[in-house]
Amino acid sequence: MTTISKHSASFRDPSGYVYLDDGVIKRTINPIYFKQYEALNTSGFFKALFDNKLLVAHKEVSATAEKIIIQPEHIPFITYPYEWSFNQYKEAALLTLKLQKYALEHGFSLKDASAFNVAFYNGKAIFIDTLSFDFYAEDSPWRGYKQFISHFLGPLVLSHYHGAQSIKLISNFIDGIPIKMLASMLPFKTKLNPFLYTNIHLLAKFEDKHSQDYKGESKASVLSKKAQLNIVQSLYNYIKNLTLKEHSEWGDYYDKTNYSTRAFIKKATIINQWIDTLKTNTIIDIGGNDGTFVRKIERQLQQALVCDIDNNAVDFNFKTIKENKETYMTPFVLDVLNPSASIGFNNTERLSFLKRIQAFAPEATLALAVIHHMSLSGNVSFKMSAQFFASFSKYLIIEFPKREDSWVQRLLDSKTDFKDYFDFYNISNFEKEYSSYFDIIEKLAIQDTHRVLYLMKVK
């Protein structure tokens, strides 16, 4: 029996909807969008974007007078904008502007500019909303301009001035950061910047004025295609040159770790051997920093997810992926102590990290040098972390730093008067609690360290 499940976010677009057909992603196109779809197809517009890996490719499954069904290429794991690093966010913004420019030059226009229209696949940003393109109307302004400011320019400019944590605001404002709020959060000096004044501060004033137009007396704006292309180009040039002004504790973690070279090599060798023995094809590295240990794995992986709480580490990983032209690795920002929640209408539009990772079901999880942070920084008990790791992978490779480890001592010393509460943090209690959820297959000490590596299998 065929099981069809409509995607919970598809109610937003009357042009069609996405659904799961026995686990396969498909998209239904409604008659209201038939003319646009036909034009995009016959003009070669879609093909050009497919060939250049700018839009997720699809094949047409069926076509009737009532509906057209297409099947997009499968993207194994979707990350959301609030899980991207700064440079990933930049790439997504620049991709959206490239598409708008190309669309305008070929008689089309993006009808929206949501950051959720972009995913990361095969090492780069790719547009995934096939039905986002509409016919260009002469002298009509870009309908998605304001949305682009609230979804892309706003978070990036806030990150430039206040740090990459600003990106997480998108999880609270799924429809984009309100322009008035955005303008109020920027330094006064940004009002003296002609670009920012025009695209943010002046826009906030217009928005405020428009919100008070109860009689609907505001005239429709008129903007030539040339002027619109100039705006798109100015947005592109500004965003391309945006940078961060922040440093992090973990961005250069492996330059200041307490590993000797011999210990580092030993750790990588053990992990590599275990992954090869398990014949693993898909993994997630929780707290994977810049992807160093995943890259030490010699087995050809189909998909490797690498997440870390630190933006700079994820950014460095993303940069390395681009330089190496790696297509199997997907980096993203994640706080293991506060994973992304389900948000949107009915809390179902954007799924939580746990629901997505459980659906992806990686064959193995790497949790290297993360358990002491969960236990000592987050007060997460061994039982709780064991439940967490057991919920989405069959195998777990986890590193346990003993109390003598310098990083553990540093965390314990920060507890001052509450240090005795953490007496539970020892290898005996760790093994006892984890044995309730896992079978310990192998246990190896990492030479020249106070750390132990475990290979475990869910019971």
Secondary structure, DSSP 8 states (H G I E B T S, - for coil): ---EEE-TTGGG-TTEEEEEETTEEEEEE-GGGHHHHHHHHHTTHHHHHHHTTSB--EEEEEE-SS-EEEEE---S----GGGS-HHHHHHHHHHHHHHHHHHHHTTEEES---GGGEEEETTEEEE--GGGEEE--TT---TTHHHHIIIIIHHHHHHHHH-GGGGGGGGT-TT---HHHHHHHS-GGGGGSHHHIIIIIHHHHHHHHHHT-TT---------HHHHHHHHHHHHHHHHT-------SSTTGGGS-S--HHHHHHHHHHHHHHHHHHT--EEEEET-TTSHHHHT--S--SEEEEEES-HHHHHHHHHHHHHHT--SEEEEE--TTS----BSGGG-SB--HHHHHHHH--SEEEE-S-HHIIIIIS---HHHHHHHHHTT-SEEEEEEE-TTSHHHHHHHHTTGGGGGGGGG-SHHHHHHHHTTTEEEEEEEEETTTTEEEEEEEE-
